[in-house]
Amino acid sequence: MNYKRTIILTIAIIMGITLVPTIYKIHENHNDKLLLVVKEEFHYYAKKCYLEDKCSNVVTLKDLYDKGYLKEKLTNPITKKYYNENSSIHLDTNEINLIS
């Protein structure tokens, strides 16, 4: 009877050791992909504005809102807070600066 408890406890510990890091890794990967989608959307509309000669090579969210490229405000998908209108992207270096 004591061996049965030991085996069950050992199996539970092994499952816990493997499941917890796996779930954490999946959750972090999902959050990273959510942020990537927002950055790609920002980059897409900034480049579109630049190619239509309506924006310079440094584009802010305010420019995109004012010129009608983005109808809804961009939000951080994890914290659900709006990004600051001073968030910018430098199209020459593709450096994105999103300010929450």
GULUM-314651 format. One record per atom (N, C-alpha, C): residue number from 1; residue in three letters; atom name; x, y, z. Coordinates in nm, 3 decimals, padded with zeros to 5 digits, always signed. Example, Ala and Ser with C-alpha at 12.3 -4.5 7.8 and 13.67 -1.06 7.14 Angstrom:
REM residues 2
(pt 1, "ALA", "N", (+01.319, -00.569, +00.780))
(pt 1, "ALA", "CA", (+01.230, -00.450, +00.780))
(pt 1, "ALA", "C", (+01.320, -00.330, +00.780))
(pt 2, "SER", "N", (+01.285, -00.225, +00.708))
(pt 2, "SER", "CA", (+01.367, -00.106, +00.714))
(pt 2, "SER", "C", (+01.290, +00.003, +00.787))
***
This chain:
REM residues 100
(pt 1, "MET", "N", (+00.081, -00.119, +00.000))
(pt 1, "MET", "CA", (+00.000, +00.000, +00.000))
(pt 1, "MET", "C", (+00.087, +00.126, +00.000))
(pt 2, "ASN", "N", (+00.196, +00.122, +00.073))
(pt 2, "ASN", "CA", (+00.286, +00.236, +00.080))
(pt 2, "ASN", "C", (+00.355, +00.259, -00.053))
(pt 3, "TYR", "N", (+00.385, +00.150, -00.127))
(pt 3, "TYR", "CA", (+00.448, +00.163, -00.258))
(pt 3, "TYR", "C", (+00.353, +00.230, -00.357))
(pt 4, "LYS", "N", (+00.226, +00.202, -00.344))
(pt 4, "LYS", "CA", (+00.126, +00.261, -00.434))
(pt 4, "LYS", "C", (+00.123, +00.412, -00.417))
(pt 5, "ARG", "N", (+00.125, +00.462, -00.296))
(pt 5, "ARG", "CA", (+00.127, +00.606, -00.270))
(pt 5, "ARG", "C", (+00.255, +00.669, -00.324))
(pt 6, "THR", "N", (+00.365, +00.602, -00.305))
(pt 6, "THR", "CA", (+00.493, +00.654, -00.352))
(pt 6, "THR", "C", (+00.494, +00.666, -00.503))
(pt 7, "ILE", "N", (+00.443, +00.567, -00.571))
(pt 7, "ILE", "CA", (+00.439, +00.570, -00.718))
(pt 7, "ILE", "C", (+00.346, +00.680, -00.766))
(pt 8, "ILE", "N", (+00.229, +00.694, -00.706))
(pt 8, "ILE", "CA", (+00.134, +00.799, -00.745))
(pt 8, "ILE", "C", (+00.194, +00.937, -00.720))
(pt 9, "LEU", "N", (+00.258, +00.955, -00.604))
(pt 9, "LEU", "CA", (+00.321, +01.083, -00.572))
(pt 9, "LEU", "C", (+00.435, +01.114, -00.669))
(pt 10, "THR", "N", (+00.513, +01.015, -00.705))
(pt 10, "THR", "CA", (+00.622, +01.033, -00.800))
(pt 10, "THR", "C", (+00.570, +01.074, -00.937))
(pt 11, "ILE", "N", (+00.465, +01.009, -00.982))
(pt 11, "ILE", "CA", (+00.404, +01.044, -01.112))
(pt 11, "ILE", "C", (+00.349, +01.185, -01.108))
(pt 12, "ALA", "N", (+00.284, +01.223, -00.998))
(pt 12, "ALA", "CA", (+00.229, +01.359, -00.985))
(pt 12, "ALA", "C", (+00.340, +01.464, -00.987))
(pt 13, "ILE", "N", (+00.450, +01.438, -00.919))
(pt 13, "ILE", "CA", (+00.561, +01.532, -00.918))
(pt 13, "ILE", "C", (+00.623, +01.545, -01.056))
(pt 14, "ILE", "N", (+00.642, +01.434, -01.126))
(pt 14, "ILE", "CA", (+00.698, +01.438, -01.260))
(pt 14, "ILE", "C", (+00.607, +01.516, -01.355))
(pt 15, "MET", "N", (+00.478, +01.494, -01.344))
(pt 15, "MET", "CA", (+00.383, +01.568, -01.429))
(pt 15, "MET", "C", (+00.387, +01.717, -01.396))
(pt 16, "GLY", "N", (+00.395, +01.750, -01.268))
(pt 16, "GLY", "CA", (+00.403, +01.891, -01.228))
(pt 16, "GLY", "C", (+00.529, +01.957, -01.280))
(pt 17, "ILE", "N", (+00.640, +01.886, -01.274))
(pt 17, "ILE", "CA", (+00.768, +01.941, -01.320))
(pt 17, "ILE", "C", (+00.765, +01.966, -01.471))
(pt 18, "THR", "N", (+00.694, +01.886, -01.545))
(pt 18, "THR", "CA", (+00.690, +01.905, -01.690))
(pt 18, "THR", "C", (+00.577, +01.997, -01.735))
(pt 19, "LEU", "N", (+00.463, +01.992, -01.669))
(pt 19, "LEU", "CA", (+00.348, +02.071, -01.713))
(pt 19, "LEU", "C", (+00.361, +02.220, -01.682))
(pt 20, "VAL", "N", (+00.408, +02.255, -01.564))
(pt 20, "VAL", "CA", (+00.414, +02.397, -01.527))
(pt 20, "VAL", "C", (+00.505, +02.477, -01.620))
(pt 21, "PRO", "N", (+00.628, +02.435, -01.647))
(pt 21, "PRO", "CA", (+00.710, +02.512, -01.742))
(pt 21, "PRO", "C", (+00.654, +02.514, -01.884))
(pt 22, "THR", "N", (+00.592, +02.404, -01.924))
(pt 22, "THR", "CA", (+00.534, +02.398, -02.058))
(pt 22, "THR", "C", (+00.420, +02.498, -02.072))
(pt 23, "ILE", "N", (+00.333, +02.504, -01.976))
(pt 23, "ILE", "CA", (+00.221, +02.598, -01.979))
(pt 23, "ILE", "C", (+00.272, +02.741, -01.976))
(pt 24, "TYR", "N", (+00.372, +02.768, -01.894))
(pt 24, "TYR", "CA", (+00.431, +02.902, -01.886))
(pt 24, "TYR", "C", (+00.491, +02.942, -02.022))
(pt 25, "LYS", "N", (+00.563, +02.851, -02.084))
(pt 25, "LYS", "CA", (+00.627, +02.879, -02.213))
(pt 25, "LYS", "C", (+00.521, +02.907, -02.320))
(pt 26, "ILE", "N", (+00.415, +02.830, -02.322))
(pt 26, "ILE", "CA", (+00.307, +02.851, -02.419))
(pt 26, "ILE", "C", (+00.241, +02.987, -02.397))
(pt 27, "HIS", "N", (+00.218, +03.023, -02.273))
(pt 27, "HIS", "CA", (+00.155, +03.151, -02.240))
(pt 27, "HIS", "C", (+00.245, +03.268, -02.283))
(pt 28, "GLU", "N", (+00.374, +03.261, -02.255))
(pt 28, "GLU", "CA", (+00.467, +03.366, -02.296))
(pt 28, "GLU", "C", (+00.476, +03.377, -02.448))
(pt 29, "ASN", "N", (+00.478, +03.266, -02.516))
(pt 29, "ASN", "CA", (+00.483, +03.264, -02.662))
(pt 29, "ASN", "C", (+00.359, +03.329, -02.720))
(pt 30, "HIS", "N", (+00.245, +03.301, -02.662))
(pt 30, "HIS", "CA", (+00.119, +03.360, -02.707))
(pt 30, "HIS", "C", (+00.122, +03.512, -02.689))
(pt 31, "ASN", "N", (+00.168, +03.559, -02.574))
(pt 31, "ASN", "CA", (+00.176, +03.704, -02.549))
(pt 31, "ASN", "C", (+00.273, +03.771, -02.646))
(pt 32, "ASP", "N", (+00.385, +03.707, -02.675))
(pt 32, "ASP", "CA", (+00.480, +03.763, -02.770))
(pt 32, "ASP", "C", (+00.418, +03.776, -02.909))
(pt 33, "LYS", "N", (+00.340, +03.677, -02.949))
(pt 33, "LYS", "CA", (+00.275, +03.683, -03.079))
(pt 33, "LYS", "C", (+00.167, +03.791, -03.084))
(pt 34, "LEU", "N", (+00.095, +03.813, -02.973))
(pt 34, "LEU", "CA", (-00.004, +03.921, -02.968))
(pt 34, "LEU", "C", (+00.063, +04.057, -02.988))
(pt 35, "LEU", "N", (+00.176, +04.078, -02.922))
(pt 35, "LEU", "CA", (+00.249, +04.204, -02.937))
(pt 35, "LEU", "C", (+00.305, +04.219, -03.078))
(pt 36, "LEU", "N", (+00.348, +04.109, -03.137))
(pt 36, "LEU", "CA", (+00.400, +04.113, -03.274))
(pt 36, "LEU", "C", (+00.292, +04.156, -03.373))
(pt 37, "VAL", "N", (+00.170, +04.111, -03.352))
(pt 37, "VAL", "CA", (+00.060, +04.150, -03.441))
(pt 37, "VAL", "C", (+00.037, +04.301, -03.434))
(pt 38, "VAL", "N", (+00.039, +04.357, -03.315))
(pt 38, "VAL", "CA", (+00.019, +04.502, -03.300))
(pt 38, "VAL", "C", (+00.132, +04.579, -03.366))
(pt 39, "LYS", "N", (+00.255, +04.534, -03.347))
(pt 39, "LYS", "CA", (+00.369, +04.601, -03.408))
(pt 39, "LYS", "C", (+00.364, +04.593, -03.560))
(pt 40, "GLU", "N", (+00.325, +04.478, -03.612))
(pt 40, "GLU", "CA", (+00.314, +04.463, -03.758))
(pt 40, "GLU", "C", (+00.204, +04.550, -03.816))
(pt 41, "GLU", "N", (+00.094, +04.565, -03.744))
(pt 41, "GLU", "CA", (-00.014, +04.653, -03.790))
(pt 41, "GLU", "C", (+00.035, +04.797, -03.793))
(pt 42, "PHE", "N", (+00.103, +04.839, -03.689))
(pt 42, "PHE", "CA", (+00.159, +04.974, -03.682))
(pt 42, "PHE", "C", (+00.258, +04.995, -03.798))
(pt 43, "HIS", "N", (+00.346, +04.899, -03.821))
(pt 43, "HIS", "CA", (+00.444, +04.909, -03.928))
(pt 43, "HIS", "C", (+00.377, +04.914, -04.065))
(pt 44, "TYR", "N", (+00.275, +04.834, -04.085))
(pt 44, "TYR", "CA", (+00.205, +04.829, -04.213))
(pt 44, "TYR", "C", (+00.144, +04.965, -04.248))
(pt 45, "TYR", "N", (+00.069, +05.022, -04.155))
(pt 45, "TYR", "CA", (+00.002, +05.149, -04.184))
(pt 45, "TYR", "C", (+00.101, +05.265, -04.191))
(pt 46, "ALA", "N", (+00.209, +05.259, -04.114))
(pt 46, "ALA", "CA", (+00.310, +05.363, -04.122))
(pt 46, "ALA", "C", (+00.379, +05.359, -04.259))
(pt 47, "LYS", "N", (+00.410, +05.242, -04.305))
(pt 47, "LYS", "CA", (+00.475, +05.229, -04.436))
(pt 47, "LYS", "C", (+00.379, +05.272, -04.548))
(pt 48, "LYS", "N", (+00.254, +05.236, -04.534))
(pt 48, "LYS", "CA", (+00.154, +05.276, -04.633))
(pt 48, "LYS", "C", (+00.143, +05.429, -04.640))
(pt 49, "CYS", "N", (+00.140, +05.492, -04.523))
(pt 49, "CYS", "CA", (+00.134, +05.639, -04.517))
(pt 49, "CYS", "C", (+00.260, +05.700, -04.580))
(pt 50, "TYR", "N", (+00.374, +05.643, -04.552))
(pt 50, "TYR", "CA", (+00.501, +05.694, -04.606))
(pt 50, "TYR", "C", (+00.506, +05.677, -04.758))
(pt 51, "LEU", "N", (+00.462, +05.563, -04.810))
(pt 51, "LEU", "CA", (+00.467, +05.539, -04.954))
(pt 51, "LEU", "C", (+00.368, +05.626, -05.031))
(pt 52, "GLU", "N", (+00.263, +05.671, -04.964))
(pt 52, "GLU", "CA", (+00.168, +05.762, -05.028))
(pt 52, "GLU", "C", (+00.209, +05.908, -05.009))
(pt 53, "ASP", "N", (+00.330, +05.930, -04.958))
(pt 53, "ASP", "CA", (+00.387, +06.065, -04.936))
(pt 53, "ASP", "C", (+00.302, +06.153, -04.846))
(pt 54, "LYS", "N", (+00.238, +06.093, -04.748))
(pt 54, "LYS", "CA", (+00.160, +06.171, -04.652))
(pt 54, "LYS", "C", (+00.232, +06.181, -04.517))
(pt 55, "CYS", "N", (+00.336, +06.098, -04.499))
(pt 55, "CYS", "CA", (+00.412, +06.096, -04.374))
(pt 55, "CYS", "C", (+00.561, +06.098, -04.404))
(pt 56, "SER", "N", (+00.639, +06.141, -04.305))
(pt 56, "SER", "CA", (+00.784, +06.136, -04.318))
(pt 56, "SER", "C", (+00.833, +05.997, -04.281))
(pt 57, "ASN", "N", (+00.964, +05.979, -04.272))
(pt 57, "ASN", "CA", (+01.016, +05.846, -04.240))
(pt 57, "ASN", "C", (+01.004, +05.813, -04.091))
(pt 58, "VAL", "N", (+00.970, +05.912, -04.008))
(pt 58, "VAL", "CA", (+00.939, +05.887, -03.867))
(pt 58, "VAL", "C", (+00.789, +05.914, -03.851))
(pt 59, "VAL", "N", (+00.713, +05.809, -03.823))
(pt 59, "VAL", "CA", (+00.568, +05.818, -03.818))
(pt 59, "VAL", "C", (+00.522, +05.793, -03.675))
(pt 60, "THR", "N", (+00.433, +05.879, -03.628))
(pt 60, "THR", "CA", (+00.376, +05.859, -03.494))
(pt 60, "THR", "C", (+00.234, +05.806, -03.508))
(pt 61, "LEU", "N", (+00.184, +05.752, -03.398))
(pt 61, "LEU", "CA", (+00.044, +05.705, -03.399))
(pt 61, "LEU", "C", (-00.051, +05.821, -03.424))
(pt 62, "LYS", "N", (-00.019, +05.938, -03.372))
(pt 62, "LYS", "CA", (-00.105, +06.055, -03.394))
(pt 62, "LYS", "C", (-00.118, +06.085, -03.543))
(pt 63, "ASP", "N", (-00.008, +06.074, -03.618))
(pt 63, "ASP", "CA", (-00.014, +06.095, -03.763))
(pt 63, "ASP", "C", (-00.112, +05.997, -03.828))
(pt 64, "LEU", "N", (-00.103, +05.872, -03.788))
(pt 64, "LEU", "CA", (-00.189, +05.770, -03.848))
(pt 64, "LEU", "C", (-00.336, +05.790, -03.810))
(pt 65, "TYR", "N", (-00.361, +05.835, -03.687))
(pt 65, "TYR", "CA", (-00.499, +05.863, -03.646))
(pt 65, "TYR", "C", (-00.553, +05.984, -03.722))
(pt 66, "ASP", "N", (-00.474, +06.090, -03.731))
(pt 66, "ASP", "CA", (-00.519, +06.213, -03.796))
(pt 66, "ASP", "C", (-00.543, +06.196, -03.945))
(pt 67, "LYS", "N", (-00.462, +06.113, -04.008))
(pt 67, "LYS", "CA", (-00.474, +06.095, -04.154))
(pt 67, "LYS", "C", (-00.568, +05.982, -04.192))
(pt 68, "GLY", "N", (-00.628, +05.916, -04.092))
(pt 68, "GLY", "CA", (-00.731, +05.816, -04.118))
(pt 68, "GLY", "C", (-00.681, +05.677, -04.149))
(pt 69, "TYR", "N", (-00.555, +05.651, -04.128))
(pt 69, "TYR", "CA", (-00.504, +05.516, -04.154))
(pt 69, "TYR", "C", (-00.548, +05.418, -04.045))
(pt 70, "LEU", "N", (-00.554, +05.464, -03.923))
(pt 70, "LEU", "CA", (-00.603, +05.382, -03.813))
(pt 70, "LEU", "C", (-00.732, +05.444, -03.761))
(pt 71, "LYS", "N", (-00.839, +05.368, -03.765))
(pt 71, "LYS", "CA", (-00.968, +05.418, -03.718))
(pt 71, "LYS", "C", (-00.982, +05.401, -03.567))
(pt 72, "GLU", "N", (-00.931, +05.289, -03.515))
(pt 72, "GLU", "CA", (-00.940, +05.262, -03.371))
(pt 72, "GLU", "C", (-00.802, +05.277, -03.310))
(pt 73, "LYS", "N", (-00.800, +05.315, -03.183))
(pt 73, "LYS", "CA", (-00.672, +05.330, -03.114))
(pt 73, "LYS", "C", (-00.608, +05.194, -03.093))
(pt 74, "LEU", "N", (-00.475, +05.191, -03.107))
(pt 74, "LEU", "CA", (-00.401, +05.067, -03.082))
(pt 74, "LEU", "C", (-00.392, +05.045, -02.932))
(pt 75, "THR", "N", (-00.414, +04.921, -02.891))
(pt 75, "THR", "CA", (-00.405, +04.887, -02.750))
(pt 75, "THR", "C", (-00.303, +04.776, -02.730))
(pt 76, "ASN", "N", (-00.248, +04.774, -02.611))
(pt 76, "ASN", "CA", (-00.160, +04.665, -02.573))
(pt 76, "ASN", "C", (-00.251, +04.546, -02.546))
(pt 77, "PRO", "N", (-00.236, +04.436, -02.619))
(pt 77, "PRO", "CA", (-00.327, +04.323, -02.604))
(pt 77, "PRO", "C", (-00.316, +04.251, -02.470))
(pt 78, "ILE", "N", (-00.209, +04.274, -02.398))
(pt 78, "ILE", "CA", (-00.190, +04.207, -02.270))
(pt 78, "ILE", "C", (-00.249, +04.289, -02.156))
(pt 79, "THR", "N", (-00.216, +04.420, -02.152))
(pt 79, "THR", "CA", (-00.264, +04.505, -02.043))
(pt 79, "THR", "C", (-00.395, +04.576, -02.076))
(pt 80, "LYS", "N", (-00.435, +04.574, -02.201))
(pt 80, "LYS", "CA", (-00.557, +04.639, -02.250))
(pt 80, "LYS", "C", (-00.553, +04.791, -02.235))
(pt 81, "LYS", "N", (-00.434, +04.850, -02.228))
(pt 81, "LYS", "CA", (-00.419, +04.995, -02.221))
(pt 81, "LYS", "C", (-00.388, +05.049, -02.359))
(pt 82, "TYR", "N", (-00.435, +05.173, -02.385))
(pt 82, "TYR", "CA", (-00.407, +05.236, -02.513))
(pt 82, "TYR", "C", (-00.261, +05.278, -02.520))
(pt 83, "TYR", "N", (-00.204, +05.268, -02.640))
(pt 83, "TYR", "CA", (-00.069, +05.318, -02.660))
(pt 83, "TYR", "C", (-00.074, +05.470, -02.674))
(pt 84, "ASN", "N", (+00.029, +05.536, -02.626))
(pt 84, "ASN", "CA", (+00.040, +05.681, -02.632))
(pt 84, "ASN", "C", (+00.049, +05.725, -02.778))
(pt 85, "GLU", "N", (-00.009, +05.841, -02.809))
(pt 85, "GLU", "CA", (-00.007, +05.891, -02.946))
(pt 85, "GLU", "C", (+00.133, +05.932, -02.990))
(pt 86, "ASN", "N", (+00.225, +05.947, -02.895))
(pt 86, "ASN", "CA", (+00.363, +05.981, -02.929))
(pt 86, "ASN", "C", (+00.447, +05.858, -02.964))
(pt 87, "SER", "N", (+00.386, +05.741, -02.962))
(pt 87, "SER", "CA", (+00.457, +05.619, -03.004))
(pt 87, "SER", "C", (+00.495, +05.635, -03.151))
(pt 88, "SER", "N", (+00.614, +05.591, -03.184))
(pt 88, "SER", "CA", (+00.662, +05.617, -03.319))
(pt 88, "SER", "C", (+00.734, +05.497, -03.378))
(pt 89, "ILE", "N", (+00.754, +05.508, -03.509))
(pt 89, "ILE", "CA", (+00.833, +05.409, -03.582))
(pt 89, "ILE", "C", (+00.924, +05.484, -03.678))
(pt 90, "HIS", "N", (+01.047, +05.442, -03.682))
(pt 90, "HIS", "CA", (+01.145, +05.499, -03.774))
(pt 90, "HIS", "C", (+01.157, +05.400, -03.890))
(pt 91, "LEU", "N", (+01.108, +05.437, -04.005))
(pt 91, "LEU", "CA", (+01.098, +05.344, -04.117))
(pt 91, "LEU", "C", (+01.233, +05.307, -04.179))
(pt 92, "ASP", "N", (+01.334, +05.391, -04.161))
(pt 92, "ASP", "CA", (+01.466, +05.356, -04.216))
(pt 92, "ASP", "C", (+01.529, +05.241, -04.139))
(pt 93, "THR", "N", (+01.511, +05.241, -04.008))
(pt 93, "THR", "CA", (+01.572, +05.136, -03.924))
(pt 93, "THR", "C", (+01.470, +05.035, -03.875))
(pt 94, "ASN", "N", (+01.342, +05.057, -03.904))
(pt 94, "ASN", "CA", (+01.232, +04.971, -03.857))
(pt 94, "ASN", "C", (+01.228, +04.961, -03.704))
(pt 95, "GLU", "N", (+01.271, +05.067, -03.637))
(pt 95, "GLU", "CA", (+01.270, +05.071, -03.491))
(pt 95, "GLU", "C", (+01.133, +05.121, -03.444))
(pt 96, "ILE", "N", (+01.064, +05.037, -03.370))
(pt 96, "ILE", "CA", (+00.929, +05.068, -03.321))
(pt 96, "ILE", "C", (+00.939, +05.104, -03.175))
(pt 97, "ASN", "N", (+00.881, +05.219, -03.137))
(pt 97, "ASN", "CA", (+00.882, +05.265, -03.000))
(pt 97, "ASN", "C", (+00.736, +05.281, -02.956))
(pt 98, "LEU", "N", (+00.679, +05.177, -02.899))
(pt 98, "LEU", "CA", (+00.542, +05.181, -02.851))
(pt 98, "LEU", "C", (+00.541, +05.216, -02.703))
(pt 99, "ILE", "N", (+00.474, +05.327, -02.670))
(pt 99, "ILE", "CA", (+00.467, +05.376, -02.532))
(pt 99, "ILE", "C", (+00.328, +05.348, -02.478))
(pt 100, "SER", "N", (+00.323, +05.274, -02.367))
(pt 100, "SER", "CA", (+00.192, +05.242, -02.307))
(pt 100, "SER", "C", (+00.139, +05.358, -02.227))
***
